[in-house]
Amino acid sequence: VSRASPNLTFVPACLPPNPVEVEELQRFISNSKRLFVMTGAGISTESGIPDYRSEGVGLYARTDRRPVQHTEFVCSASARQRYWARNFVGWPQFSSHQPNKAHLVLRDWEKLGKLHWLVTQNVDALHTKAGSQRMTELHGCTHRVFCLACGDRILRSELQEHFEALNPTWKAEAFGVAPDGDVFLTDEQVHNFQVPACRKCGGILKPDVTFFGDTVSQEKVRFVHQRLAESDSMLVAGSSMQVYSGYRFALAAQEKKLPIAVVNIGPTRLDHFASLKLNSRCGELLPLIV
């Protein structure tokens, strides 16, 4: 695990933590016995992974690129070829990202029995790399791949070897990186890239992630609601909560009258009903809490 200085390339500018606010968050965490934590892309920006929405530095601010849609991936062979070519080029860098201080703090809170359950909207595996175990990956993880036809699962690192074997002379220089691990390539670069089929049935291989336009399984949603029902407070770290799949749990926490604290640079959908809102870097603020 890297403990080097944070990578601030994709982190929006913000002021250092305010001592009064640090004290307020300390009180909030101290009063929590069964803390429910939800994280978003803003917790991983300090590990060098861009988010989508941050002002000035997010993907939407820097480019006109949009993530692949579920229906497009499932229905279009050319969309899958484009997605996997970009993902193949970006994978060595994306898979090498390491947890930052915020991930490690949440792991430590779990070990201390403070954190009851962690739900991450991220697909980067950084909480897993940090050692978190009481955790749900709400939108899945790019480090796993499965077949849409037979359900067979393989590691993404294993698929990389299949890509290399099928494309021994294919080369493409990448420019720019996206939050989900792919890179920017032209259609011309993608044209000759070969995509392997499922080794068992010949079906379509897809990352084990919820693409935009798809829905999280009801079973997973029910499970997370159960963990929330067992909790006494909620902390949102690094998320604007613009995506309903995560926002619904904040609404449920509000309905249960649980105290909610938010640590995020920029506005969120929770700002009008959160008990506490801190406009700070997760990796700078959370390590100050004991």
N, C-alpha and C positions, 0 to 999 in steps of 0.2 A: 504494500500500500504506500502510495506516494504521500509524503508529508511536506513536499516542496511548497514554495510560495504559490498562492492561487493564480490561475490564469484568468486575467480580467478582460481579455479581448472581447468577450460576448456579454459582459456584465454592465448594465446601465450605470451611469454615474449616480452616486448617492453620498450623503453625509455619513461620517462615522457614527456609531451608535450613541444615542443620547443617554447619559448616565441615569437620568430619571426613568427613561423608558426601559433601560436594562433592569432597573430595580423592579419596575412593574411586571416585566416578564418573569423575573426571578420569583416574585410573589405568586404569579399565576402557576408556574411550574411546581413550586413548593406545595401549593394547595392541591395540586392534582395527585391523585393516587393511582388512577387508571387512565393514563393519557392516550388518546386516539390521535395519531399524527397522519396527515395527508401531505405528500410532497408532490411538487411539479417540476417543470423544466428549470425553474429558477434556482433549484438546489444544485443542479449539475453544471450550470454555466461556469462556475469557478473551477470545474474540471476540464474546461475547454470545449464544452459541447454547447452550441448555440441553442436558443429557444426560438419559438415562432413569433411571439408578440411583443417582446421588449422594445421600447421606443429607441430608435436609432441603431440598435445592434441586433435585433431579432431578424429571423429569415424574412418575414413579411416586410420589414422596413428596408432591408438591404437589397431584395430581389423581387421579381414578380413570380418566383417559383412557388408552387403549391404542392403539398404532399399528395401522393397517389391516392385515388379513391378506391374503395373496396370493390365496387361494381366494375370499374375500369380494369383492375388487376385480374379479377376472376374471368371477365368476358373477353379480354383482348390479349392475344399472344404478343403483339408488338408492345403493349404496355408492360407486360411481364418481362420481355426482353430488355426494355429500357430500364425498368426498375432494377433488375438483377445485375445488369452491366454496371450501373452506377453504384450499386451496393457492393459489388465485387471489388471495385476500385477503392471505395471508401472503407471497406471492412478492416484492413490492417490498422489504420489509424483509429477508427471508431472503437474497435475492440480493445485497444491498448489504453484507453482513458482509465484513470484511477480515481477512487473516491477522494473527496476533499474533507476538510475538517467537519463540515456539517453532517456528512454521512457517518463519520466516525463518532460524533457526539450522540447521534440517535442510536447507533449500535450500543454505545456505553449506557445510555438511559435504559435500553432494553435489558442489558445485563444486570442493572441495578434494580430492576423490577418496577421502574417508574413508567416506562412505555408499555402500555397494554397491547396495542396493535398499530402497525404501520401500513398505510396504503400508499403506494406510489403510482402516479400516472405516467411515470417515465418507463422507457423500454430499454434503458442503457445498462442494466445489471449492476449499477454502481452500489446500490444498497446491499446486494448479494455479495459483491466483492468486499464490502466493508465488514461483512459478517452478520448483518441483520437476519433474523430467523422468523420472528413473529411478524410476518409480512405478507401482503397480497400485492402482486403486480397487476393492477387494475386493467391495464391495456396490453398485458403480455410482455414478452421480452425478445429482442432481436437476436439473442444468442441461441434461440431454438427455432427449428423449422419443422413444419409438418405437411403431410400430403392431404389435399382437400378431398381426395377420393377414398383412401383407405385409412387415413389417420396416422400412418407411420411417422415416427418422429426421429429426427437426427439433430446433432449439434450444428450450429451455423459454421463452426470452425471446420467440421468434416465436409460440409457442402463446399467450402472454399477450395478444398483439394479437388473435388469433382469439377468445379469451374476451371481450375488450372489445367486439369487433364484434358478437358474438352476444348480449351482455348490456348494451346501452347504458344502460339505466335501472336495472339491478340494483345495489343498494347494501347493504352489510352492515358493521356496526361490529364489529370483532374484539375479543376479550378473551383475553389469554394467548397464548403461542406455544409450539409443540412442537419437538422436536429435528429433525424432518424437514421443517420449514418451513411446516407448516399452522398454522391458528389455531383457536380454539374458536368454533363457531357453533351456533346452535340448529337443529333440524330445520325449524322454520318459516322461518328465514332462507334455508335451502338450497333450499326447495321449488321455486322458480321459476328456478333457475340452469340455463342451457343449456350442455351439454357438446359441443364439436365432435367429429366423427368424423375419421378419417384422410382427408386431402385426396386420396389416390391411390386407395384402395379402399373407404373407408367403414368401415374396421375400428376396433377399440377402441384408443385411445391410452393408453399407460402410461408413467410415469417410468422412465428407464433405471436402476432401482434394484432390489435384491433385497429384496422385502417380507418381513416376518415370515411364516414358514411356507413360503417358497420356498427353493431351494438355489442356491448359487454353481455356475456351470458347471464341469464336470470339466476342461475345457481351461484355464480360469483357475487352478484349484487346482493342476494339474500345473505350470503356468508358475511359480507362486509357489514351489512346492516346489523347482523347479530353481534359482531365485534364492537360496533358503535354502541349498541344497547347495553353492553357490559361496561362501557367507559363512563368517566365522570367529567371529561373535558376534551376539547379538540384544539389541536394546533395545526394550522395550515402553513407550510413552509415552501416558499418559492413557487407559488401558483396564483395566477389571476382568476382561476376557477371559471374561465369562460366556457369550458366544455361541460355539458350537462352531466355526463357520466360521472364526473367527480363532484360537481356542484350539488347534486341531489343529496349527498351525504352531509354537506354543510346545512342544507335546508332541514334535514332530519335532525341534526344536532340542535338547530335553532328551535325546532318544534318541541324537542325534549328539554328545552331551556338549559342546555349545557353551555358553560362559558366557552367562548371561542377566541383564540388569539391568532393573529395573522402576521407572518413575517414575509414581506414581499416588497420588492422595489417597484413602485407604481401602483395604480389603483387595482382593486379586485371587486368581484361581485358581492363580496361579504362585507365591504367597508361600512355599510349603513347598519349592520346588525352585529358586527364583531364586538366583543368586550374590549379588545385591545388590538391595535394595528400599528406595526412597526415597519418603517420604510428603510430596511437595512439588508445588507448581504447576509445570507444564512450562515456562511462560513466565517463571518466576522462576529456575528451576534451570538449564535448558539453556544460556541465554546466559552462565553462569558458566564453562562448559567451553570450553577453547581447544584 
